[in-house]
Structure formats: C-alpha cells, structure tokens
Amino acid sequence: MDISPLNWLAFIAAFLYLLILPGYNIVRTLGWDSKLNPVELVVYAFGISVAILAVLATLVALPFSIGLNFYTIIIPETLIIILTSKEVVGFVRRMLKV
C-alpha cells in the first residue's frame, strides 16, 4: 500500500483537529495558556481532547450500538470545538450579562 504525502498531510490535519484543538480551546478559554510553556500546553490540550473524545465516543456508541467512524464523531467534536472557543464563550457571557 502506497501512502502519498497528501495522505500523510490529511492524517496530521485530522490528528491536530481531533486530538489537540478541542483541548486547546478549553485551555485558552480558561486562561491557562499564559501560565504554561508550549510543551505543557500541548500535553494539557492533548489530555483534555482525549478525555472528550473518549466520553463522546462512549456516549455516541452505547445508546445506538453503532460502529464508530470519523463521521459519527466529527459533528459533536466540531460542536465542542466551536462552543468552547474563547470568542463564543465571551459572546454568550456578554449576551447573558454574566
């Protein structure tokens, strides 16, 4: 099986999207990013993202007894990424006057 450079690029992009970005959004929203060095930031983001992915996969798979694939995870994962971003949280707080 021949793996092209474009396939590697797609794999790296998916890895960053699913295993770094959700956790990084939460870390940045909570304000922890200024206290951490880059290595700690990646480790924290990765750990939080893996926890989210494990919980999300369990919640999606158990009630419906369906096989998990990229598409059954990507929609809720994208919602988590969007809803935990600093800008969205700030907008909701301003709208609710919190």
Phi and psi in radians as a Rosetta constraint file:
Dihedral C 1 N 2 CA 2 C 2 CIRCULARHARMONIC -1.694 0.35
Dihedral N 2 CA 2 C 2 N 3 CIRCULARHARMONIC 2.189 0.35
Dihedral C 2 N 3 CA 3 C 3 CIRCULARHARMONIC -1.820 0.35
Dihedral N 3 CA 3 C 3 N 4 CIRCULARHARMONIC 2.071 0.35
Dihedral C 3 N 4 CA 4 C 4 CIRCULARHARMONIC -1.441 0.35
Dihedral N 4 CA 4 C 4 N 5 CIRCULARHARMONIC 2.824 0.35
Dihedral C 4 N 5 CA 5 C 5 CIRCULARHARMONIC -1.033 0.35
Dihedral N 5 CA 5 C 5 N 6 CIRCULARHARMONIC -0.550 0.35
Dihedral C 5 N 6 CA 6 C 6 CIRCULARHARMONIC -1.176 0.35
Dihedral N 6 CA 6 C 6 N 7 CIRCULARHARMONIC -0.623 0.35
Dihedral C 6 N 7 CA 7 C 7 CIRCULARHARMONIC -1.140 0.35
Dihedral N 7 CA 7 C 7 N 8 CIRCULARHARMONIC -0.703 0.35
Dihedral C 7 N 8 CA 8 C 8 CIRCULARHARMONIC -1.117 0.35
Dihedral N 8 CA 8 C 8 N 9 CIRCULARHARMONIC -0.713 0.35
Dihedral C 8 N 9 CA 9 C 9 CIRCULARHARMONIC -1.099 0.35
Dihedral N 9 CA 9 C 9 N 10 CIRCULARHARMONIC -0.732 0.35
Dihedral C 9 N 10 CA 10 C 10 CIRCULARHARMONIC -1.127 0.35
Dihedral N 10 CA 10 C 10 N 11 CIRCULARHARMONIC -0.684 0.35
Dihedral C 10 N 11 CA 11 C 11 CIRCULARHARMONIC -1.121 0.35
Dihedral N 11 CA 11 C 11 N 12 CIRCULARHARMONIC -0.780 0.35
Dihedral C 11 N 12 CA 12 C 12 CIRCULARHARMONIC -1.131 0.35
Dihedral N 12 CA 12 C 12 N 13 CIRCULARHARMONIC -0.718 0.35
Dihedral C 12 N 13 CA 13 C 13 CIRCULARHARMONIC -1.101 0.35
Dihedral N 13 CA 13 C 13 N 14 CIRCULARHARMONIC -0.752 0.35
Dihedral C 13 N 14 CA 14 C 14 CIRCULARHARMONIC -1.152 0.35
Dihedral N 14 CA 14 C 14 N 15 CIRCULARHARMONIC -0.678 0.35
Dihedral C 14 N 15 CA 15 C 15 CIRCULARHARMONIC -1.061 0.35
Dihedral N 15 CA 15 C 15 N 16 CIRCULARHARMONIC -0.840 0.35
Dihedral C 15 N 16 CA 16 C 16 CIRCULARHARMONIC -1.123 0.35
Dihedral N 16 CA 16 C 16 N 17 CIRCULARHARMONIC -0.694 0.35
Dihedral C 16 N 17 CA 17 C 17 CIRCULARHARMONIC -1.168 0.35
Dihedral N 17 CA 17 C 17 N 18 CIRCULARHARMONIC -0.788 0.35
Dihedral C 17 N 18 CA 18 C 18 CIRCULARHARMONIC -1.527 0.35
Dihedral N 18 CA 18 C 18 N 19 CIRCULARHARMONIC -0.533 0.35
Dihedral C 18 N 19 CA 19 C 19 CIRCULARHARMONIC -1.954 0.35
Dihedral N 19 CA 19 C 19 N 20 CIRCULARHARMONIC -0.034 0.35
Dihedral C 19 N 20 CA 20 C 20 CIRCULARHARMONIC -2.177 0.35
Dihedral N 20 CA 20 C 20 N 21 CIRCULARHARMONIC -0.841 0.35
Dihedral C 20 N 21 CA 21 C 21 CIRCULARHARMONIC -1.083 0.35
Dihedral N 21 CA 21 C 21 N 22 CIRCULARHARMONIC -0.779 0.35
Dihedral C 21 N 22 CA 22 C 22 CIRCULARHARMONIC -1.061 0.35
Dihedral N 22 CA 22 C 22 N 23 CIRCULARHARMONIC -0.778 0.35
Dihedral C 22 N 23 CA 23 C 23 CIRCULARHARMONIC -1.167 0.35
Dihedral N 23 CA 23 C 23 N 24 CIRCULARHARMONIC -0.664 0.35
Dihedral C 23 N 24 CA 24 C 24 CIRCULARHARMONIC -1.129 0.35
Dihedral N 24 CA 24 C 24 N 25 CIRCULARHARMONIC -0.687 0.35
Dihedral C 24 N 25 CA 25 C 25 CIRCULARHARMONIC -1.071 0.35
Dihedral N 25 CA 25 C 25 N 26 CIRCULARHARMONIC -0.730 0.35
Dihedral C 25 N 26 CA 26 C 26 CIRCULARHARMONIC -1.180 0.35
Dihedral N 26 CA 26 C 26 N 27 CIRCULARHARMONIC -0.760 0.35
Dihedral C 26 N 27 CA 27 C 27 CIRCULARHARMONIC -1.069 0.35
Dihedral N 27 CA 27 C 27 N 28 CIRCULARHARMONIC -0.757 0.35
Dihedral C 27 N 28 CA 28 C 28 CIRCULARHARMONIC -1.200 0.35
Dihedral N 28 CA 28 C 28 N 29 CIRCULARHARMONIC -0.690 0.35
Dihedral C 28 N 29 CA 29 C 29 CIRCULARHARMONIC -1.133 0.35
Dihedral N 29 CA 29 C 29 N 30 CIRCULARHARMONIC -0.665 0.35
Dihedral C 29 N 30 CA 30 C 30 CIRCULARHARMONIC -1.346 0.35
Dihedral N 30 CA 30 C 30 N 31 CIRCULARHARMONIC -0.178 0.35
Dihedral C 30 N 31 CA 31 C 31 CIRCULARHARMONIC 1.470 0.35
Dihedral N 31 CA 31 C 31 N 32 CIRCULARHARMONIC 0.265 0.35
Dihedral C 31 N 32 CA 32 C 32 CIRCULARHARMONIC -1.396 0.35
Dihedral N 32 CA 32 C 32 N 33 CIRCULARHARMONIC -0.284 0.35
Dihedral C 32 N 33 CA 33 C 33 CIRCULARHARMONIC -1.133 0.35
Dihedral N 33 CA 33 C 33 N 34 CIRCULARHARMONIC -0.493 0.35
Dihedral C 33 N 34 CA 34 C 34 CIRCULARHARMONIC -1.322 0.35
Dihedral N 34 CA 34 C 34 N 35 CIRCULARHARMONIC -0.378 0.35
Dihedral C 34 N 35 CA 35 C 35 CIRCULARHARMONIC -1.573 0.35
Dihedral N 35 CA 35 C 35 N 36 CIRCULARHARMONIC -0.199 0.35
Dihedral C 35 N 36 CA 36 C 36 CIRCULARHARMONIC -1.915 0.35
Dihedral N 36 CA 36 C 36 N 37 CIRCULARHARMONIC 2.558 0.35
Dihedral C 36 N 37 CA 37 C 37 CIRCULARHARMONIC -1.403 0.35
Dihedral N 37 CA 37 C 37 N 38 CIRCULARHARMONIC 2.921 0.35
Dihedral C 37 N 38 CA 38 C 38 CIRCULARHARMONIC -1.002 0.35
Dihedral N 38 CA 38 C 38 N 39 CIRCULARHARMONIC -0.654 0.35
Dihedral C 38 N 39 CA 39 C 39 CIRCULARHARMONIC -1.176 0.35
Dihedral N 39 CA 39 C 39 N 40 CIRCULARHARMONIC -0.786 0.35
Dihedral C 39 N 40 CA 40 C 40 CIRCULARHARMONIC -1.097 0.35
Dihedral N 40 CA 40 C 40 N 41 CIRCULARHARMONIC -0.651 0.35
Dihedral C 40 N 41 CA 41 C 41 CIRCULARHARMONIC -1.078 0.35
Dihedral N 41 CA 41 C 41 N 42 CIRCULARHARMONIC -0.775 0.35
Dihedral C 41 N 42 CA 42 C 42 CIRCULARHARMONIC -1.153 0.35
Dihedral N 42 CA 42 C 42 N 43 CIRCULARHARMONIC -0.712 0.35
Dihedral C 42 N 43 CA 43 C 43 CIRCULARHARMONIC -1.141 0.35
Dihedral N 43 CA 43 C 43 N 44 CIRCULARHARMONIC -0.799 0.35
Dihedral C 43 N 44 CA 44 C 44 CIRCULARHARMONIC -1.087 0.35
Dihedral N 44 CA 44 C 44 N 45 CIRCULARHARMONIC -0.807 0.35
Dihedral C 44 N 45 CA 45 C 45 CIRCULARHARMONIC -1.080 0.35
Dihedral N 45 CA 45 C 45 N 46 CIRCULARHARMONIC -0.748 0.35
Dihedral C 45 N 46 CA 46 C 46 CIRCULARHARMONIC -1.104 0.35
Dihedral N 46 CA 46 C 46 N 47 CIRCULARHARMONIC -0.796 0.35
Dihedral C 46 N 47 CA 47 C 47 CIRCULARHARMONIC -1.086 0.35
Dihedral N 47 CA 47 C 47 N 48 CIRCULARHARMONIC -0.771 0.35
Dihedral C 47 N 48 CA 48 C 48 CIRCULARHARMONIC -1.151 0.35
Dihedral N 48 CA 48 C 48 N 49 CIRCULARHARMONIC -0.714 0.35
Dihedral C 48 N 49 CA 49 C 49 CIRCULARHARMONIC -1.141 0.35
Dihedral N 49 CA 49 C 49 N 50 CIRCULARHARMONIC -0.712 0.35
Dihedral C 49 N 50 CA 50 C 50 CIRCULARHARMONIC -1.135 0.35
Dihedral N 50 CA 50 C 50 N 51 CIRCULARHARMONIC -0.689 0.35
Dihedral C 50 N 51 CA 51 C 51 CIRCULARHARMONIC -1.100 0.35
Dihedral N 51 CA 51 C 51 N 52 CIRCULARHARMONIC -0.758 0.35
Dihedral C 51 N 52 CA 52 C 52 CIRCULARHARMONIC -1.093 0.35
Dihedral N 52 CA 52 C 52 N 53 CIRCULARHARMONIC -0.782 0.35
Dihedral C 52 N 53 CA 53 C 53 CIRCULARHARMONIC -1.122 0.35
Dihedral N 53 CA 53 C 53 N 54 CIRCULARHARMONIC -0.677 0.35
Dihedral C 53 N 54 CA 54 C 54 CIRCULARHARMONIC -1.158 0.35
Dihedral N 54 CA 54 C 54 N 55 CIRCULARHARMONIC -0.786 0.35
Dihedral C 54 N 55 CA 55 C 55 CIRCULARHARMONIC -1.146 0.35
Dihedral N 55 CA 55 C 55 N 56 CIRCULARHARMONIC -0.762 0.35
Dihedral C 55 N 56 CA 56 C 56 CIRCULARHARMONIC -1.116 0.35
Dihedral N 56 CA 56 C 56 N 57 CIRCULARHARMONIC -0.748 0.35
Dihedral C 56 N 57 CA 57 C 57 CIRCULARHARMONIC -1.110 0.35
Dihedral N 57 CA 57 C 57 N 58 CIRCULARHARMONIC -0.696 0.35
Dihedral C 57 N 58 CA 58 C 58 CIRCULARHARMONIC -1.154 0.35
Dihedral N 58 CA 58 C 58 N 59 CIRCULARHARMONIC -0.772 0.35
Dihedral C 58 N 59 CA 59 C 59 CIRCULARHARMONIC -1.143 0.35
Dihedral N 59 CA 59 C 59 N 60 CIRCULARHARMONIC -0.612 0.35
Dihedral C 59 N 60 CA 60 C 60 CIRCULARHARMONIC -1.340 0.35
Dihedral N 60 CA 60 C 60 N 61 CIRCULARHARMONIC -0.687 0.35
Dihedral C 60 N 61 CA 61 C 61 CIRCULARHARMONIC -1.397 0.35
Dihedral N 61 CA 61 C 61 N 62 CIRCULARHARMONIC -0.686 0.35
Dihedral C 61 N 62 CA 62 C 62 CIRCULARHARMONIC -1.170 0.35
Dihedral N 62 CA 62 C 62 N 63 CIRCULARHARMONIC -0.875 0.35
Dihedral C 62 N 63 CA 63 C 63 CIRCULARHARMONIC -1.171 0.35
Dihedral N 63 CA 63 C 63 N 64 CIRCULARHARMONIC -0.537 0.35
Dihedral C 63 N 64 CA 64 C 64 CIRCULARHARMONIC -1.822 0.35
Dihedral N 64 CA 64 C 64 N 65 CIRCULARHARMONIC -0.206 0.35
Dihedral C 64 N 65 CA 65 C 65 CIRCULARHARMONIC 0.901 0.35
Dihedral N 65 CA 65 C 65 N 66 CIRCULARHARMONIC 0.833 0.35
Dihedral C 65 N 66 CA 66 C 66 CIRCULARHARMONIC -1.894 0.35
Dihedral N 66 CA 66 C 66 N 67 CIRCULARHARMONIC 2.735 0.35
Dihedral C 66 N 67 CA 67 C 67 CIRCULARHARMONIC -1.292 0.35
Dihedral N 67 CA 67 C 67 N 68 CIRCULARHARMONIC 2.481 0.35
Dihedral C 67 N 68 CA 68 C 68 CIRCULARHARMONIC -1.518 0.35
Dihedral N 68 CA 68 C 68 N 69 CIRCULARHARMONIC 2.376 0.35
Dihedral C 68 N 69 CA 69 C 69 CIRCULARHARMONIC -2.432 0.35
Dihedral N 69 CA 69 C 69 N 70 CIRCULARHARMONIC -3.096 0.35
Dihedral C 69 N 70 CA 70 C 70 CIRCULARHARMONIC -1.025 0.35
Dihedral N 70 CA 70 C 70 N 71 CIRCULARHARMONIC -0.677 0.35
Dihedral C 70 N 71 CA 71 C 71 CIRCULARHARMONIC -1.333 0.35
Dihedral N 71 CA 71 C 71 N 72 CIRCULARHARMONIC -0.478 0.35
Dihedral C 71 N 72 CA 72 C 72 CIRCULARHARMONIC -1.330 0.35
Dihedral N 72 CA 72 C 72 N 73 CIRCULARHARMONIC -0.344 0.35
Dihedral C 72 N 73 CA 73 C 73 CIRCULARHARMONIC -1.696 0.35
Dihedral N 73 CA 73 C 73 N 74 CIRCULARHARMONIC -0.563 0.35
Dihedral C 73 N 74 CA 74 C 74 CIRCULARHARMONIC -1.176 0.35
Dihedral N 74 CA 74 C 74 N 75 CIRCULARHARMONIC -0.608 0.35
Dihedral C 74 N 75 CA 75 C 75 CIRCULARHARMONIC -1.195 0.35
Dihedral N 75 CA 75 C 75 N 76 CIRCULARHARMONIC -0.901 0.35
Dihedral C 75 N 76 CA 76 C 76 CIRCULARHARMONIC -1.137 0.35
Dihedral N 76 CA 76 C 76 N 77 CIRCULARHARMONIC -0.601 0.35
Dihedral C 76 N 77 CA 77 C 77 CIRCULARHARMONIC -1.127 0.35
Dihedral N 77 CA 77 C 77 N 78 CIRCULARHARMONIC -0.700 0.35
Dihedral C 77 N 78 CA 78 C 78 CIRCULARHARMONIC -1.135 0.35
Dihedral N 78 CA 78 C 78 N 79 CIRCULARHARMONIC -0.696 0.35
Dihedral C 78 N 79 CA 79 C 79 CIRCULARHARMONIC -1.086 0.35
Dihedral N 79 CA 79 C 79 N 80 CIRCULARHARMONIC -0.700 0.35
Dihedral C 79 N 80 CA 80 C 80 CIRCULARHARMONIC -1.105 0.35
Dihedral N 80 CA 80 C 80 N 81 CIRCULARHARMONIC -0.761 0.35
Dihedral C 80 N 81 CA 81 C 81 CIRCULARHARMONIC -1.065 0.35
Dihedral N 81 CA 81 C 81 N 82 CIRCULARHARMONIC -0.780 0.35
Dihedral C 81 N 82 CA 82 C 82 CIRCULARHARMONIC -1.200 0.35
Dihedral N 82 CA 82 C 82 N 83 CIRCULARHARMONIC -0.812 0.35
Dihedral C 82 N 83 CA 83 C 83 CIRCULARHARMONIC -1.279 0.35
Dihedral N 83 CA 83 C 83 N 84 CIRCULARHARMONIC -0.327 0.35
Dihedral C 83 N 84 CA 84 C 84 CIRCULARHARMONIC -1.743 0.35
Dihedral N 84 CA 84 C 84 N 85 CIRCULARHARMONIC 0.073 0.35
Dihedral C 84 N 85 CA 85 C 85 CIRCULARHARMONIC -1.244 0.35
Dihedral N 85 CA 85 C 85 N 86 CIRCULARHARMONIC 2.635 0.35
Dihedral C 85 N 86 CA 86 C 86 CIRCULARHARMONIC -1.044 0.35
Dihedral N 86 CA 86 C 86 N 87 CIRCULARHARMONIC -0.680 0.35
Dihedral C 86 N 87 CA 87 C 87 CIRCULARHARMONIC -1.184 0.35
Dihedral N 87 CA 87 C 87 N 88 CIRCULARHARMONIC -0.717 0.35
Dihedral C 87 N 88 CA 88 C 88 CIRCULARHARMONIC -1.192 0.35
Dihedral N 88 CA 88 C 88 N 89 CIRCULARHARMONIC -0.747 0.35
Dihedral C 88 N 89 CA 89 C 89 CIRCULARHARMONIC -1.093 0.35
Dihedral N 89 CA 89 C 89 N 90 CIRCULARHARMONIC -0.742 0.35
Dihedral C 89 N 90 CA 90 C 90 CIRCULARHARMONIC -1.099 0.35
Dihedral N 90 CA 90 C 90 N 91 CIRCULARHARMONIC -0.715 0.35
Dihedral C 90 N 91 CA 91 C 91 CIRCULARHARMONIC -1.109 0.35
Dihedral N 91 CA 91 C 91 N 92 CIRCULARHARMONIC -0.765 0.35
Dihedral C 91 N 92 CA 92 C 92 CIRCULARHARMONIC -1.124 0.35
Dihedral N 92 CA 92 C 92 N 93 CIRCULARHARMONIC -0.711 0.35
Dihedral C 92 N 93 CA 93 C 93 CIRCULARHARMONIC -1.106 0.35
Dihedral N 93 CA 93 C 93 N 94 CIRCULARHARMONIC -0.737 0.35
Dihedral C 93 N 94 CA 94 C 94 CIRCULARHARMONIC -1.133 0.35
Dihedral N 94 CA 94 C 94 N 95 CIRCULARHARMONIC -0.689 0.35
Dihedral C 94 N 95 CA 95 C 95 CIRCULARHARMONIC -1.171 0.35
Dihedral N 95 CA 95 C 95 N 96 CIRCULARHARMONIC -0.620 0.35
Dihedral C 95 N 96 CA 96 C 96 CIRCULARHARMONIC -1.561 0.35
Dihedral N 96 CA 96 C 96 N 97 CIRCULARHARMONIC -0.067 0.35
Dihedral C 96 N 97 CA 97 C 97 CIRCULARHARMONIC 1.001 0.35
Dihedral N 97 CA 97 C 97 N 98 CIRCULARHARMONIC 0.749 0.35
